[in-house]
Amino acid sequence: MGTGKIKQISPLVFISLLLSVSLYGQTKHLTDVDGTDWNGASESFRLGTIGGFMLGTTAFYEALEKKSSDIDTDLFKGLDKSNLIPMLNQFLLNGLDQLTFYNISPGQLKDGVDTLYKDFSNRRIKVVDAVFIVKMQIKGENPGLIEAQIRYLKMQPINDVAREAAYDKCWNLMVENLKSSKGMQITLEDINKNKISLEEVLLIGKYIDDNNEQHNLFCYGKYK
């Protein structure tokens, strides 16, 4: 199969995987599939899901990067976007490069997801989120960031009232820091001085590393 042909079918594989997968004779949205589902699936299903997801996300990244005007009209025509669009918005928020799995093999990624789900406390994490956690691990990203990302997903679904309260507190603190010439941001010093808790920062999907760099946390799956 030539490269051009792969690029033609990959977005369709990606869309079909995002919308539904066949599991135990039932159809589930990929955004709903979690570690319990994964552990009960066959090796061929796991590897096939990972391979298709990797091909699809890479092709979709290429389409977005080229700002293709045909994405919505052709690929999404007639599809239920209720699960797809929020996930794509999160992809865009965290950067398009979040989509790609260059220099990572399907087997390597599958083994990483298998390992992640060996911890029973991680099994509520959706597969669509787990693959990106494993990608972070393979890339050797900050262990503190990876730990925060896992913890954030375990907190899902976050209560809207708690999230809004955390947003308000973070905003007021950023304004306070701006007035005191610290810059409009939250720092580790703020957390260490108990001006705001790590939990409240996580509630708004953020992580602050040892260099006071702020990172966006992702949540692509559907949590109920």
Buried (B, 14 or more C-beta within 10 A) or exposed (E): EEEEEEBEEBBBBBBBBBBBBEBEEEEBBBBBBBBEBBEEBEEEBBBBBBBBBBBBBBBBBBBBEEEBEEBEEEBBEEEEEEBBEBBBEBBEEBEEEBBBBEEBEBEBBBBBBBEBBEEEEBBBBBBBBBBBBBBBBBEEBBEEBBEBBBBBBEBBEBEEEEBEEBBEBBEEBBEEBEEEEBEEBBBEEBBEEEBBEBEBBBBBBBBBEEEEEEBBBBBBBBBE
